[in-house]
Amino acid sequence: MTRHHSDLVHQKILQHAIFPKLLPFILLLLPQAWKGHCHPQCLDYKPPFEPQQQLVFCKDYTKFGCCDLQNDEEISRKFHSIMKNFDSLGSKTCGEYIRSILCQECSPYAAHLYDAEDANTPMRVLPGLCGDYCSSYWLQCRYTLSLLLEDMGNPQQFANWTASIEEDRNRFCDFLELKDKQYCYPNVLTDAELNANLGLVREDPKGCLEVCLQEVANGLRNPVAMIHANDGSHRFFVAEQLGYVWVYLANGSRIDRPFLNLTQAVLTSPWAGDERGFLCIALHPRFTTVRKAYVYYSVSVKKEERIRISEFTLSAHDDNQLDHSSERTILEVVEPASNHNGGQLLFGHDGYLYIFTGDGGRAGDPFGKFGNSQNKSALLGKVLRIDVDNNDEGVSYSIPSDNPFVGEQGAKPEIYAYGVRNMWRCSIDRGDPVTGAGRGRMFCGDVGQNKYEEIDLIVKGGNYGWRAKEGFSCYDRKLCQNSSLDDILPIFDYPHKLGKSVTGGYIYRGCEMPNLNGLYIFGDFMSGRLMSLKENEATGEWQYNEICMGRDQTCKFPKLINSYYRYIISFAEDEAGELYFLSTGVPSATARSGVIYKIVDPSRRAPPGKCRIKPLPVKIKGKLINFHPKEEFVINKKPTTTPVPTTTTPKTTIPKKKTIRGPFIIRKPPMPTRQTTRKVVRPQPTTEGEKMRKTTQPTLKKPTSATRVKPTAVQRGTAILVTTPSTGYRATIMTPVHSRISQTSINSTKSNWRPPPFLSTTSSPLNSPAKFPCSTPFFTMKRPQSALSTTAWTPYTSPKPSKPHKTLVSTVLPKVPDEILWTEEKQQNAGESNQVNKRPRGRGRGRKRGRGGKRLPSGSVRLVSADGLSDRGRVEIFIRGEWGTVCDDLFTKRAGTVVCRQLGFMTALAVMKRAALGEASSNVRIMLDDVECEGGEQSLLECKRSKVGKHNCSHEEDVGVICG
């Protein structure tokens, strides 16, 4: 599996002097199951999937699980490596046990079996077994436990410990048993409740489909539209109601120059709910060659309000900017009122431009005898279709010859459909990715009057009934009873108790979430409700399901959230077909509270590699503004299904109650492994007791005179080369430490520490063959012989020094560009995370003098180590004239490498979480949180991160690094 890229404990860490002191506490934590609601989840913190190729070894999970064929082959290789230690009878007796245990990495419930549903908690080294199964395993094959654990760091230390519990069934099963009878293996395979709807979209008890979200953009002013160029770049263009259009690249960064700026021409206001403004943008379907864009916005001409559809040409000098001087008005329609402005532009699969206008405003379409919508001599309340190709000379557009009312007396030839009230957000179905079914269908949400909101399927020449009908019911009874109405009913409507302003959505046709294929997802602006429709292909009826945010553990995946701002303005899809919606906490054209969310199904994903995209390069002029999510991830907060109501009230961080720290548990972000060799020098013993201890095998407990073990052939005071092979990816009981530990000696300190009771058994010699108790005749397992480490077990806690201890820190501070900080400070003061500002003038601001009077650049880092070591310690960063810490959330080895390179080292060997290398005092500020780096940045300030000083952590989560 991909866990080879997430080895969490390197063997050198396990050989470190501190590891023997931690092992008992770590192993005590391993059997603890997560208490709470469980769900399908893999060990990479992602949903399960259906492999593209059938599995050969772990066949139980060939339809749905967490392994692809490559993972399956890796597990098979490990299995056969273990089987080399058995004779034929042993292979027959224990092979199935070992196969079953190894294959639980492929189970769709692997995360629960390994206690890995929460990335912030320790993870089991082996899957959790049911009690009866564990007893049977102990009775038949208990001595295989050491083989299953032999790649978990230091094989000798684990071998000593496993030898001490293999003779005791209670202790053996205390280690392996998962107390949750429903989810333990093998019950998890046969439980009817768990397997009934496995892999389908998760539903709550009320039938609400549970999804999660990923924040992809924020700080927007009423984002009304998001589109893509379909040119392979995977850029997307986001329009704000105020009149700006911004370009976002595939990596989430935004270009600081707007694609289009019509703020001087657009008619809008800061009033909440004002429907006027910049409403839509559409790029020509052959944008790479035609290079034209079309926009829909409100204008005032001689105090007369109009809607304007204009054409722009792409700049000849910048592929990410329109030529503002190229505007050409395609169509203008007078608006009798300030509401019901319509506002949708679409290019159909036929290449024509579709324009959706409102009925003119006010209430009840009071214009004329039948209203604008039923009047085919008016352009309001219509779906228009025009041809904008080959219009460089002469008229701005032409009429398609097959428009339904061409030649009809008194009818506007542009009309494609009529009888609509105020269609807000329409989309065209891409079609099923395999069969192409549904391709070209046009869906629209039509905002209702007093009672109902509706979803319509637009067809040529269709009359959608307004103002005669509202949804399925009559609005104007006289018109409704007119036999010549011949209207097309909506595919769905809903009453105002569910919402009062529909926002049309999309049929999902993306790759990443196969469960959602064919699901029409839409929402309501006023209620903030997310909804879905699924067509019954046999009957043609549409089934309704509400969509809600995942509860409990459902959204506890990296980068996912389960809350959103209430006012759903629009929906969108990217170039790959993935689905998004745009919402805001303050529905004003000037409020920077708009956010774009990607919809994520936590129940099933596509197989790894199937949906991989490679965006084409984009030439950039100007600067890129990195994206920093505002919402904290579910993985770091208590889940909620309540939409965020507003953005006007700033969040406050409640300080966590400081607790007395016990033995620390190192956490487990992903980390690769490396084959290394280390020279371990053992000091000469000075007392008779030490001489005896130095020549004996440790049993992973503190040696005493009452417990002696067989001596090894290792001579006292000699240097031994200890070869450290790569750890298996299940070595996840500690932090992602993949490292070459510095050879600095670590002093041990005497104390009254004693090992926990479960390690009080004397271990069996490891150099004698072990007999497996089973039916006669016995079979033999060949145990590999190895020299054991004789490092004395030193206590974790050390006595207080007699004199105050001065903390030593590393102050190797290379230069970092100051502009990084000044931009961030300006953004903080202005409250606008996406605004670019110049560095303020003046000397000496934001700096502090270091050694020798040298001023420290903003973004400088140092490692604070209580042991005075220069290559490791708690990470502190210098910002705004003071030093502060960095939270460990999302902090990986790449971010650690950025720190280490600043300090003159080559790379980060390890990232230590949960203040493993020291916790700062309460008077030290926490500067950065949610830091995500690519590895090539010059400073952590250049990485994706939260704003300076904004965090949701305490000093118990201070991150540390080990450099080398």
N, C-alpha and C positions, 0 to 999 in steps of 0.2 A: 504494500500500500504506500501511499504518499508519506506515511509516517517515517520512512527512512529519511525524509527531509526534516523530521521533527524529533530527532533523538533528543531526549530531554535531560539525560545525565551522561556525561562523558566519563569514561572509566578513570581518567586522571582525577576527576572530582571525587569519585567513589574511593580512590586510594588516598585522597587528601586526609590529613590527620583528623579533620572534623567529622568525616563521614561515619566512622564507627560510633561516635557519640550520638549521631542523629538516627542511625538505622533503626533502633528499637522503636523510637517514636513514630518514624515514618511507617513502619510495618504495622503498627497498631492502628494507624489511620486507614490503611488500605482496605480492610474489609467493610468499612462503613459505607452503606448504600445511601444514595441521595434520597432524602425524604421529600416526596412531592410528586406531582403529576409527571408521568414519563411520556415520551414520544419517540418515534423513530429518529435516530441520529447516529451519524458515523463518528469515528474517532478524530476526524479532521474538522469537527464542529460544523458539518454540513449535512443536508438531508441524504437519505439513501437514493439509489438509482437502479435502473435495469441495465445490466452490462450489455454492451454491444455484441460481445461474443460470449458463448456459453462457457461457464466455468468447468474445469476438468476435475479439480481436487475437492473444492468445497461446493459440491453440487447442490446442496440444500438451498443455496442463495443465488442460483443462476438466474432466477426470475426477478428478484428484488433484494438488494442488500447494499453492502458497502465496499465490495471488491470488484475490480475489473479483472481481465485475464492476467494482466501483469502481476497484480497483487496475489492472485490465486497461485501463480507459479512460484512466487517468493515463499508463500506458506508451504507449498509442496516441497520446496528445497529444504526448508527448515525441518519439516517432518522427516524426510528421508535422512537428513543428517543425524537426527536424534535416533532413528531406528538402527543406525549402524552400531549402537551400543547394545543391541539385543540379539539373542539367538532366535531361532524360528519360533519357538514356543512363546518367548517373550513378546515377539512382534505380534503374534496372533492374539495374545491376551491383552496387551496394553496399547496396541496400535490404534484401536478405535477411540480409546479415551484421549490419547494425545491428538489425534486428528480432530476430534470434536472440540477440544479446548482451543487448539490453534485456530480453527475456522470461525470461532466466535468474533474474530475481528471483522468478518464479513457479514455478521448478523445485522439486520436493519435496526436492532436495538443495541448495537455494540457500545454506544456511549453509556447506556445505563448499566450494561453488564460490567463495564470497566470503571464505573463512577466518573465518567468524563463528560457529563452533560454540562458541567460548569467549568470553564477554562480557569477559574480562579481557585479551584480546589484540587487536592492531590488525586492522582489517578491510580487505579489498581494496576498491578503488573500482570495479573491473570484475570480472566473473566470470572464473574461470580457464579458459583454452582449451587444447585439445590441441595438440601441436606442429605436426602437419600442417595442422590447421585454421588455426592462427595464421599459418603461412607463406603459406597461400593468401590469408588476409585481408590480410596485408602486401603481397603481390604485387598484389592487385586494388584495395584500398581503404585503404591505410595512412594517408592523410591525413585520414581521418574520425576518427582517435583524438582529436584536439583537440575535435571536436564532441561526442563522447561525454563528455568531461571538462569541458565548458565551464560546467557548473553546479556544479562541485566547488570552491566557494570563490572564489578569485581567478582568473578566466579567463585573465588575461594571464600570470600566473606559470605556470600549467599549459600555456598555449599556447607559451610560450618553451621549456619543457622538452620537450613533445611534438615540437616542431619539430626538436629536437636528436636525437631517436631515430627519427623516422619514416624517415630515410634509411638506417638500419642495421638490417637484419633481425634480427640476433642480439640487439641491445639491445632492439628492439621486442618480440620474443617472450620475452625474459627477463622483461620487465615483465608480459606478458599470460599466459604459459604456466603451467599448473598441472602440476607434475611427476607428480602422481598420475594415471597413464594411465587408471585405471578410472573416476575421478570427474570428469575434465575434460570440458568440452563439446566435441564432441557425443557422445563415447563414453558418457557417463552415460545418454543416452537409449536406447542399444542394448545395454548390458551386461545379459546374461541373468540374472546372479546378483543384480544390484541391483534388477531389475524383476520378479523372479519372485514375490515376496511383498510387493511394495510396498504399504504402507498397512495390512497386516494386523498383528495383535499380534506383536511381535518375539519370537523364540524363540532360546534359546542352543543350542549344539551338541547338548545332551541333550534338547531339546524343551521346556525349561522356559520358560513365558511370562514375559517380562520387563516389569515395571511399575515405577513410581516412586511416591513418597509425598510428601504435603504435611502437615506437622505443623499441627494446628489448635487443640489445647489440651494443656496439660501440668500437672504438679503435682497430679495427682488421686490419691486414695487408692482403689486398686482400682476403677476405673470399670467398673461392671457393666452399664450400659444407657445408651443414647442414643436419644431419641425426638424427634419434632417434633409441633407442634400442628395442622398442616395448616390454618392460618388465614391464610396469606398473609404472615405476619411473617417466616418463614424462621428463626425462633428454633429452637434445639434445647435439650433438657433432658438433663442428664447426672447419673446417679445413682451415688453412691459406696457401696461395701459397708458403710461405717461408718454410713450413714443420712442423708446429705445428698443433696439434689437441687439442682443449679445451673442457672441460665438463661444461655445464651450467645446473643448477638445475631448477626445475619447478618454483621456486620463483624468477628466474632471476639472482641469484648470480652465480659466476664462481669459480671453484676450481683453486687454484693458481698453482697446479702442472699440467703440460700438460698430456693429455691422451696418446699422442705420440709426440716424438720429433725426426724428421728426417732431421733437418736443415743441419747436416754435410754431408748427402748423397744426398740431393735434388739438382738438377741442375736448377738454376734460376739466375736472376740478378735484380738489382734495376731499370732497364730500363722500362719506361712506355710502356705497351703493350706486354711485353715479355710473350709468351704463354707457356714457359716451367716452370716446378715447380711441387709442390705437387698439384695434380689435382682432386683427389676424394678419398673417403673412403666409404666402405660398411660393415655393420655388418652382420654376419650370421643370417638368419631368425630365428634360434633357439639359439639366443645369450646367453640366460640364462643357457643353458646346453652345447652347443658346445663351447662358449666362444672364438670365433675367429673373427678377423677383416681382411679386405682385402683393400689394398691401391694401388693407381695408381699414379706413379710419374716419373719425368724425371731424368735420371742419365747420367753420362759420364763414360764410361769404356774404358780405353786406348785411350782417345781422340775421342771415338766414341759415339755419342749421341744415347740413347736408351730410350724407355719407359719400365717401369718395373711394373709388378703386383706382389705384395708380400702378404704373409699371416703372421699375428701376432696372438699370443695367449694372452689372458687376464692374467694379473699378478695373481699369487696365493695369494698375500698378499693385493691387492688393486683392488677393482672392478671398479675403475675409472682411471686405468692406464694399458697400454699394457706392456707385457714383451718385452723389446727392444732386448733382446738376442734371442728371439724366431723367428726372421724374417726368412721366407722361400720363396725363389723366385718361383713364380708359372709360370711366363711367361715373356720373354723379347723380344722386337721387335726393330730392328735397325731403327732409324729415319734418312732419308737422308737429312732432313732440320730441322731447329729449329722451324718452325711453323707447324700448322695442326697436333697437337699432340693428337687430340681426348680428352679423359679424363673422361669418364663416366663408373662407375661400378654400376650394379643393380642386385639384386636378384629378379627373377620373382616369380610368384605364383606357378610355377612348381618346385621351390627350386634350380634352376640352376643359375649360375653366368653369367651375360651378360657383355661383355666388348666392348666398342665402340672406335674404333681407327680412326685416321685421315688418309688422303690419302698420307701422306709423306711430304707435304709441297710444297714450292715454289708457282707457279701459274699454273693453268690449268692441274694439274696432269700429268706432262710431262714424267712420268716413263714408259718406254716400249711402245709397239705399241698401246695399248688401255688405258694405265695408270694403276696405282695400284688398283683403285676402281673396275674396270671391270675384273681384273685379279684374278681368284679364287685360284690361286696358291700362292698368297700373302696375308698376314694378315692385311695389311694396307687398309684403306678405307672400313672397314667391321664392321658388328655386329657379335661378337663371342659369343658362348654359351658353357660353360664347366661345369663339375660336380666336385665340390671340396669336396664332402662328402667322408668319409671313406678313406682319403688320408694320414693318419698318417704313414703308412708304404708303401714303394714303390713310384710310380709316384705321382707327386704333383696334378694332376687332371686327369679325364677320360673324354671321349667323350660320350655325351648322344646318345643313339642308334637311336633316331628319328631326329637327326640333318639332315637337308635337303640334304647335299652333301656328306654324309658318303658313301664311295664306289665309288664315281665319280672319274674317273682317272684324276690326276693332281690337284684336288681340295683339299684344306685344310679342314679336317673334322670338325674343330672348327667353321667354318663359318655358321652363322644362316641367315644373309642377307648381301647384298653387294651393290656396286654402291653408296656409301655415300662419301661425301666430307670431312666434319669435324663436326660431330655431337657434339653439345655443349649443354648439359643438356637434359636428358631424364627422363621420369617418367612412372610409372605404375598406371593405374586407379584403385582405391579401389572398384569402383562400387557404384551404387546408394544405399544409406543407407537403403532404404525400399525394393526396388525390386531387387537390385544387378545388375541391367543393366549396361553394360560397364565394368564389373570387368575383370581385367587382360590385358586391352588394353595398348599398349606401345606407348607413344608419344615422338617424338624427334624434336628438332630444328636443322636444318642442315644449317651451315653457307655458304652463296653463294660466287660467284666469283666477277663478275662485276656489275650484275644487280638485282638479286633477292635473297631473303632469304625465306626459306621454312619450313613448319611444316609437318612432316611425321608420319604416323601411321604404325609401324613396324609389318610386318608379316613374318612368316617362309618362307625362300627361296626367299624373295622379292628382286628385282633389282630396286634400287632407282634412276638409270639413269645417275649418274655422271660418266664420264665427258661428256657424250652425251648431257645431258640436265642440265639446271640450272633452277630450279622451273618448270614451265610449258613450258618454251621456250627452243629452241635448243641452245647449246653452241658449240659443235663440230658437224657441220652439216653433216659430212660424217657418223659419228657414229649414229647421231640422225635419219638418214634415213634408218638405218639398220633394216630390218624387224624382225630380231631375237632378237632385244633389249628387247621387252616385259617388259618394265619398269612399275613400280607402281608410279602413279602421286601423288604429295603431296596433302594433304587436304586443304592447303592454302599456298600462297606465297605473298610476298609484295615487291615492288620496293625499290631501294636504296634512294629514296626521303623520305621514312619513316624511314629508318634505314639501317645500313650496316653490322650488326653482330647480328644475332638472338640469344637469350638466351631462350632455351626451358623451359616450365613451368609445371604446374600441372592442372589436373581437380579437382576443389574444391569439396570435399566430407565431409567437416567438419560439425559440429553441430551448431555453434554459429551464422552463417549467412545463413539461409535457401534460401535467394534470389540467392546466388551464386552457389547453387548445380548444377553440370553439366557444369559449365562454365570453359573452358580451359583458364588459365591466363598465359601469357608469356610476354617477353619484348625484348628490343634491347640494346645491350651493348653500341653502339656508340651514338645513338640518345637519349637514356634514356627514350624511349617511352614504356609505358605499354599498352598491347593489350589483347584482349579476343576473343575467338571463342565459339559459341554455336551451337550445332548440332540440325538440324531439323530432328527429328526421322522419319518423314514420307518420306522425300526425301533423307536423308543421307547427305545433304549439310550442310556446316558450315558457319554460319553468323558471320561477323567480326564487332566488336565494339572497338573503342579505349577506354582506361581507363585514366581518368584524376583525379586530386585532387579536392576534394570538395571545393566549393566556399562559400563566405559569412558565414552564420551560420552553413553550413552543417557539418563541422568537429569540431564544438565548443562543444565537449564533453570532459570530463576529460581525460587526458593522450594522447589525439589524436593530430596528427600533419597533415599538408597537404603539405609537401615538402620533398624531398629526394635527395640523392646524385645521380648524373647522370649515372654513369657507372654501369649498372645492370649486375652483374657477374653470379648470380645463383638464382634459386628458391628452396623452400623447404616446407615440411609439417611436423608438429609435430605429436606426437603420437595420438592426438585427431583428426587429419585431418585438423587443421587450417593451413592457407597458409601464407608463408613468402617470401620475396625476399632479396637478399644480394647485396649491392652495395657499391660503394666507390666514393670519390671525387677526388682521385689521383690514377690512375691505375698502381700502382707500388707495387711490392712484399714487399717492406720495409716501405711503408707509412701507418701510423696508422690512416687511414681515412675511414676504412670500417665499415659499419653499417648494422644491420639486422632489417628489418621492418616487422611487422605483418599487413596484409591487413584486413581492417575493413569496413563492409558495414554499413553506417549510416542510411539507410532507414528502416531496419527491423532487429530484433534480435530474437533469440530463446526465448521461454518462460522462465522466471526465474526458475532456478533449474534444467532445463532439461539437460544442458550441464555441470553440476557440476562434477568435477573430484577430486579424492583423491589420489594423488601420493603416491606410496609405499616409505617407508623410504630408504634412501641411506646412507651407512656408508662412512664417509668422513675421509680421512687422509690428513692433510694439512689445509690450511686456505681457507675461503670463501671470495671472493671479491664482495661486493655489487654493484649492477648496478645503475648508475646515468645517466639519459638521457642527451644528449648534446643539443638536439633541444628543444626550448621553445614550450610549448603547444599552440595550436591555441587559447585556451581559454584565453591566456594572450598576444596574439599578433594579428596583422592584418593579416588575411588569405592571402595566396598566392598560386598560382598554378605553380610557376616557380621552377623547381628543383634546389637545392643548387649546384652551379657549382664546388666549390672547398672547401677544408678545410685548405688551406695553409694560408689564410688570417684570422687572429683572429677577432672575433666579437668585436665590440665596443659598449658600452652602452651609449646612448645619454641621458644625464640627463633631467629629466622632469622639465618643468617650474614650479616653486613654485607658488602656488596660495593661496589666502587668504581662510582659512578654515572656512566654515560656520557650521551650526549644523551638527554633524556627523550622518551618517546612519550606523548602525551596520549590518554587512553582515551575510551570512547564510550558513556556512558549516554544515554537518549533526551532530546531537547531540541527545542522548537519554534523557528521562525525568525521574523524580523521585518525588514521593509523599513526600512532606516535610512540616514542620510547622515552622513558624517563629513568634517570639514575636516582635511586633512593639510597641515601647514606644513613646508616643506623649508628647512633652514637654509642660509645663504649659504656657498658653499665658501670655503676659506681658502688652499688651495694649488692649483698648476696641475694636479696629479694629481687632486685632488678635483673641480676644475672640469670636467675631462674626464669623470670618472666620473658626476658629477651630471647630465650632459647626454646620457647614453647609456642604451640599453635594457639592463636586466639580462638575463642568460641563465641565471639561477638557479645561478650559481657566483660565486665571489669574483672581481671584475674585476681584471685585471692589465694591464700594458702590452702584453702579447702578445695579448690578446683584447679587441678593441674591436668594438662593434656600432653599428648605425646610430642616430644621435641622433633624438630625438622633437622635436615642436614645443613641448614644455613649456619655459617660461622658468625660469631659475634663481631660487631665492629667492621664488617666488610660491606663493600658497595655491591648492590645487586641490580642488574638490568631487568626492569619489569616491562615486558612488551604489552601494550594496550591495544587490543583489536577494536574495530568499530563496534559500538553497542548496537543491539537490535533496537528496532524502533519502539518496542514496548517499554524501553527503559524510561518510564515517564513518572517515576515516583518523586522526582525532584525537579528543580528548575532546569530549563533548557540550557544546560550548561554544556557547551561543546568546546572543551578548551584544553589548552596546554597551560597547566598551572605553573606559575613562576616557581623556580627552584629555591625561593627564599625559605629558610627553615622556619618552622612554626613551633614556638615554645609551648610545652604542655605545663599545666598547673595542677597541683594536687588539690583534691577536694573530697568531700564525703559522698560524692555521687555514687549511686548504685543502679545497676541495670533493672529494668522492669521484670516482674516475676516470670513472664513467659519465656525469657531467655536464660533461665537458671539451670537448664539441663546441660550436662556435659555432652559435647558432640562426639559422634563416632569417628574413628579414624577413617580417613578418606582414601587411603591407599590399599584398602582391602576390598575384594569384590563383595557386592551386596546381593543377598539372596532375596528374591521376590516371593512372598508367601502367596501361594495359589494352590490349585489342585496339583497333586503329584503327577509326574516328577517336577521338581523345581527347575526354573530356568535361571540363567545368569545374565546380569547386566554388567557390562564392562565399564567401570568408572575410570576416567582419565586421571592419571597422576599428575600432580602439579605442586610446585613449591608454594607455600602459603606465606603471605605477608606477615611479618612479626612486629608491626607497628604497635606500640603500647597504646591502649585505649585511654585517652585523656578525657577529662570531663568537659562538658559544654560550657558550664559556668565557671568563671574565674573569680578569685577573691578580690575585694576592693583594694586598690593600691594604697599604700600608706601615704603617698603624696598625690596631690591633684595631677591627673594625667592630661597632658596637653595633646590635643588632636593634631596630627600631622597631615598635611594635605599636599597634593601635587599641584604645582602652579606653573607647569609648562604651558604657556598660552600663546599659540600662534595667532596671527592677525586674522580677523574676520571682517568683511565689509560692514561698515556701520549702517549703510542704507537699509540693511535688513531690519534693524531695530527701529530706525526712525519711521519707516513705513508702518510698522506694527503699532508704534505709539500713536501715530496720527489716526490710525484706524480705531484704536481704542477710544481716543478722545472724541472722535466724530461719531462713534457708534455705527460705522459702516464698514463691514468687513471686506468689501470688494472695491474700495476706493483707493486709488493710487495717489500718493502725495510726495512732494519733494522733501528732501531733508532740510530741516530748519537751519538757519544760519547760526553761527556762534561757535565758540570753542569750548571744549571741555565738557559739554553736556553729555549725560549718559555714560560717563566713564569714571573709572576709579584707578588709582595708581597701584601698580603691583610692585614686585621686587625691583629695586634699583630705580624707583621713581617712574617706571614705565607705565603708561596708561593702558588699562585693560580694555580691549574692544568689546562692544556689546556682542553677546553670544559666546563669549569665552566660557570654557568649562574647566572644572577641576574635579579630582577624585578625592573624597574625604575618607580617610582610613584610620580607624582607631589603632591599628597595628603599625602605622607609619609606613605602609607599603605604597610605592609610587605607581604600581601597575594595576591597582584595584581599589575600589572604594565606592562610596555613594556618589552619584552624579550630581553636581551642582553647576548651575549656569548663571552667568553674570548678565543681568538685564536691568536697565533703569537705575544703575548705580548701586545695585545690591546683588548678593548671591542668593540663590534659591534652588529648590530641589525640583525634580522631574518625577511625575507619577509613572508607575510601571504599566498602566493600561496601554495595550497595543504596541508597547516598546519591544522591538525585536533586535536580533543581532545586527541588522543593517543600521539601525539607529545607534546601537552600541559602537559600530565601526566608525560612524561619523564622529562620535566623541573621542574614540581612541586615536584616530588620525589627527585630530586637533592637538592631542597631547604628545604627538610624535611617535606613536606606535603604529604598527602595520595594520592591525585588525582587532576586533573584539573577539576574545576567546569564549566569553560567557556573558550572559545577561542574568543578573541576580534580582529577583523580584521580592516583594513583600518585605522590604527593608532588610534583606538578608545580610547586607554589608554595612548596616548601620542606619539608624533612624535619626533624622534631624530633630532639633529641639523645637518647641512650639513657636518660638519667636522667629523662626526661619520661614519665609514665604514659600509656598508651592507655586512655581512659575509656569510650568508647562504640563499639559495632560494630553492624552490621545495622540502621542507622537508617532508618526508613520514616515519612515525614510526609505528612499531608494538605495542609499548607500554611497552616493556620489556627492552629496551636499557638503558644503563647507561648514555648516553650522546647523544645529537643531532648529534654528529659526527659519531655515529654508525648507524644512520638511512640512508635510501635512500635519496639522496639530490644532488644538483649540487655541483660543485667544490667550495672550499672556495674562496670567493670574486667574483664568477661568478654569475650574476643575471640579470634580466631584469625588475627590479622594482625600485621604489623610496621610500623615507622615508614615503610617504603617505600610504604605504602598510606595515608599521611596525606592527608586530603581538604582541599582548599582551595576558596574561592569568590571570585567577582568580583561585587561588588554595584553597584547603580546605581539 
